[in-house]
Amino acid sequence: MKRSILLAFFVVVVASSASAQVSNEALQARIKSVQAEKIFTVTHDAAGSTSKLMAVSDNVSRDEANRAGILAMNFAIGHFYAGDALTQEPDPFLMTFWVLTKKPRFGANHAMTVALRDEMLVVGSARYVAKPGQQMEYLNFEISRANLAKIASQSDVRFMLGEQEFTFTKSQMKLLADLLVITALR
């Protein structure tokens, strides 16, 4: 009797784990369903047997870029995973801000905080890279799925990179919300 119960439990666990994955093709279909084909990409490197889901945002507002003393800034957010299917919900996500600037602005302070309605969310300090010859700075963060969900659930969200303050645009907020929907295991 115990053996039958254990066998039944094992079959249920295996069946549920097999269905709890999303193939790259299914991710592409989800991207189409939220009408984000120009923002999201899914790529697979067969040689390395890895895949990447990535979304690239539009730029922050020109006024905010000017106030920060930069030429432009956008971000990309995504997740790398083994194989050609998500087998678990991504956590954390990788988020990189690409800053076009005549001189580095974030070298001394490259922490990120997000002002939510009821809390100040501390994302933390970036892995920072400056390429002055290319007029670029890169601020690389890991952001948890839970924190991304907190951000995506609100509107008019302001964030600080170092001492500079920015606002996520409506399209950037939609990108973050879409990312959570696309990567949910159902």
C-alpha positions as CSV (number, residue, x, y, z in Angstrom):
1,M,0.0,0.0,0.0
2,K,2.8,2.4,1.0
3,R,4.6,1.6,-2.2
4,S,1.5,2.4,-4.3
5,I,1.0,5.7,-2.6
6,L,4.7,6.6,-3.1
7,L,4.5,5.6,-6.7
8,A,1.4,7.7,-7.2
9,F,3.0,10.7,-5.5
10,F,6.1,10.3,-7.7
11,V,4.0,10.3,-10.9
12,V,2.1,13.4,-9.8
13,V,5.4,15.3,-9.0
14,V,7.0,14.2,-12.3
15,A,3.9,15.2,-14.3
16,S,3.6,18.6,-12.6
17,S,7.3,19.4,-13.1
18,A,7.1,18.4,-16.8
19,S,4.2,20.7,-17.3
20,A,5.8,23.5,-15.3
21,Q,8.1,24.6,-18.1
22,V,7.8,27.1,-21.0
23,S,9.6,26.3,-24.3
24,N,11.3,29.0,-26.3
25,E,8.5,28.7,-28.8
26,A,5.9,29.2,-26.1
27,L,7.8,32.3,-24.9
28,Q,7.7,33.7,-28.5
29,A,3.9,33.1,-28.5
30,R,3.5,34.9,-25.2
31,I,5.6,37.8,-26.5
32,K,3.2,38.0,-29.5
33,S,0.2,37.9,-27.2
34,V,1.3,41.0,-25.4
35,Q,2.3,42.7,-28.7
36,A,5.9,43.1,-27.7
37,E,7.8,41.5,-30.6
38,K,9.9,44.6,-31.2
39,I,10.9,44.8,-27.5
40,F,11.5,41.1,-26.5
41,T,13.9,38.6,-28.0
42,V,14.5,34.9,-27.3
43,T,17.7,33.4,-28.6
44,H,19.1,29.9,-28.2
45,D,22.8,29.0,-28.5
46,A,22.7,25.3,-29.5
47,A,26.5,25.0,-29.1
48,G,26.3,26.2,-25.5
49,S,22.8,24.8,-24.9
50,T,21.7,28.0,-23.3
51,S,18.9,30.5,-24.1
52,K,18.4,34.2,-23.4
53,L,15.2,36.2,-23.0
54,M,15.8,39.9,-23.2
55,A,13.8,43.1,-23.5
56,V,15.2,46.5,-24.4
57,S,13.5,49.6,-23.2
58,D,13.1,53.0,-24.8
59,N,15.2,55.9,-23.4
60,V,14.4,57.9,-20.3
61,S,12.9,61.3,-21.0
62,R,15.2,63.9,-22.7
63,D,14.5,66.3,-19.8
64,E,15.6,63.8,-17.2
65,A,18.7,62.9,-19.2
66,N,19.6,66.6,-19.5
67,R,19.1,67.1,-15.8
68,A,21.4,64.2,-15.1
69,G,24.1,65.5,-17.4
70,I,23.9,62.6,-19.8
71,L,23.1,62.3,-23.5
72,A,20.7,59.3,-23.2
73,M,19.9,56.2,-21.1
74,N,17.9,53.1,-21.6
75,F,18.0,49.6,-20.0
76,A,17.7,46.0,-20.9
77,I,16.4,43.3,-18.7
78,G,16.5,39.6,-19.1
79,H,17.4,36.1,-18.0
80,F,19.8,33.4,-19.2
81,Y,18.8,29.8,-18.7
82,A,20.0,26.3,-19.6
83,G,18.4,24.5,-22.6
84,D,15.5,25.7,-24.7
85,A,12.8,26.1,-22.1
86,L,12.3,27.9,-18.8
87,T,12.0,25.2,-16.1
88,Q,11.5,27.7,-13.3
89,E,10.4,31.3,-13.1
90,P,13.5,33.6,-13.5
91,D,14.8,34.9,-10.2
92,P,16.8,37.1,-10.2
93,F,16.6,39.0,-13.5
94,L,19.6,40.9,-14.9
95,M,19.0,44.6,-15.5
96,T,21.6,46.8,-17.3
97,F,21.4,50.5,-17.8
98,W,23.2,51.8,-20.8
99,V,24.2,55.4,-20.4
100,L,25.5,57.6,-23.2
101,T,27.6,60.4,-21.7
102,K,30.4,62.6,-22.7
103,K,32.0,62.0,-19.3
104,P,31.2,59.3,-16.7
105,R,28.5,60.3,-14.3
106,F,28.0,57.2,-12.2
107,G,31.5,56.1,-11.3
108,A,31.5,57.4,-7.7
109,N,27.9,56.3,-6.9
110,H,26.1,53.6,-8.8
111,A,23.5,52.3,-6.3
112,M,19.9,52.0,-7.3
113,T,16.9,52.7,-5.2
114,V,13.2,52.7,-6.3
115,A,10.6,54.9,-4.6
116,L,7.4,52.9,-4.2
117,R,4.2,54.1,-2.8
118,D,4.8,52.6,0.7
119,E,8.5,51.8,0.7
120,M,11.9,52.7,-0.6
121,L,13.2,49.7,-2.4
122,V,17.0,49.3,-2.3
123,V,18.1,47.3,-5.3
124,G,21.8,47.7,-4.4
125,S,25.1,48.7,-6.0
126,A,25.7,48.0,-9.6
127,R,28.5,46.1,-11.2
128,Y,29.8,49.2,-13.0
129,V,31.8,49.5,-16.2
130,A,32.8,52.8,-17.9
131,K,34.1,53.0,-21.5
132,P,35.0,56.6,-21.9
133,G,36.3,56.1,-25.4
134,Q,32.8,55.0,-26.5
135,Q,31.1,57.6,-24.2
136,M,29.3,54.7,-22.4
137,E,28.7,53.6,-18.9
138,Y,27.0,50.3,-17.9
139,L,25.3,49.7,-14.6
140,N,24.5,46.0,-14.1
141,F,22.0,44.9,-11.4
142,E,20.4,41.8,-10.3
143,I,16.7,42.4,-9.4
144,S,14.5,39.8,-7.7
145,R,11.3,38.7,-9.2
146,A,9.5,39.9,-6.1
147,N,11.0,43.4,-6.3
148,L,10.3,43.5,-10.0
149,A,6.6,42.6,-9.3
150,K,6.4,45.4,-6.7
151,I,7.7,47.9,-9.2
152,A,5.5,46.7,-12.1
153,S,2.3,46.8,-9.9
154,Q,2.6,50.6,-9.4
155,S,2.4,53.6,-11.6
156,D,4.5,56.8,-11.8
157,V,7.6,55.0,-10.3
158,R,10.7,57.1,-9.7
159,F,14.1,55.6,-9.2
160,M,17.6,56.8,-8.3
161,L,20.8,55.8,-9.9
162,G,23.5,57.3,-7.7
163,E,22.4,60.9,-7.1
164,Q,20.3,61.2,-10.2
165,E,16.5,60.7,-10.3
166,F,14.5,59.2,-13.1
167,T,11.0,58.1,-13.8
168,F,10.1,54.8,-15.5
169,T,8.1,55.7,-18.6
170,K,4.7,54.1,-19.3
171,S,6.3,51.9,-22.0
172,Q,9.1,50.8,-19.6
173,M,6.5,50.0,-16.9
174,K,4.6,47.9,-19.5
175,L,7.8,46.1,-20.4
176,L,8.4,45.1,-16.8
177,A,4.8,43.9,-16.3
178,D,5.0,42.0,-19.6
179,L,8.2,40.3,-18.6
180,L,6.5,38.9,-15.5
181,V,3.6,37.6,-17.5
182,I,5.8,36.1,-20.2
183,T,8.0,34.3,-17.7
184,A,5.3,33.0,-15.4
185,L,5.1,29.2,-15.2
186,R,1.4,28.2,-15.5
